[in-house]
Amino acid sequence: MLIHLAAMMAHGFFGLALMQTTTVIAPDWYTSVHPSWASSLLDDQKLGAGIAWAFGEIPAAVVMILLVRQWIDADQREQRRIDRAADRAEATGEDDDLARYNAFLASSARHDG
């Protein structure tokens, strides 16, 4: 998730930096392929930067939301599994990991207090 967040920031920085520039990147090449009826090279570059930024950031934000949602769902599934194991251990009278950990915390609190 951190890599995805870093990629979002890099794309956003690149798009915004390119939108703010006042010089055309590779003007010699773009002049040779730029049609005469199109707007200026700088306007085209800024439009392209805006499109790249918007189409890069919006889907990336959606993916980030989906990743966070999956992370939350996985955490909730794990918590339900732990709760079921604790309930099963309590019903059978056995100690489970959670009960042992709670006992450890209680003994640590007695020693500290």
Stockholm file with secondary structure:
# STOCKHOLM 1.0

chainA/1-113         MLIHLAAMMAHGFFGLALMQTTTVIAPDWYTSVHPSWASSLLDDQKLGAGIAWAFGEIPAAVVMILLVRQWIDADQREQRRIDRAADRAEATGEDDDLARYNAFLASSARHDG
#=GR chainA/1-113 SS CHHHHHHHHHHHHHHHHHHHCSSCSSHHHHHHHSCTTSCCHHHHHHHHHHHHHHHHHHHHHHHHHHHHHHHHHHHHHHHHHHHHHHHHHHHHTCCCHHHHHHHHHHHHHHHHC
#=GC SS_cons         CHHHHHHHHHHHHHHHHHHHCSSCSSHHHHHHHSCTTSCCHHHHHHHHHHHHHHHHHHHHHHHHHHHHHHHHHHHHHHHHHHHHHHHHHHHHTCCCHHHHHHHHHHHHHHHHC
//
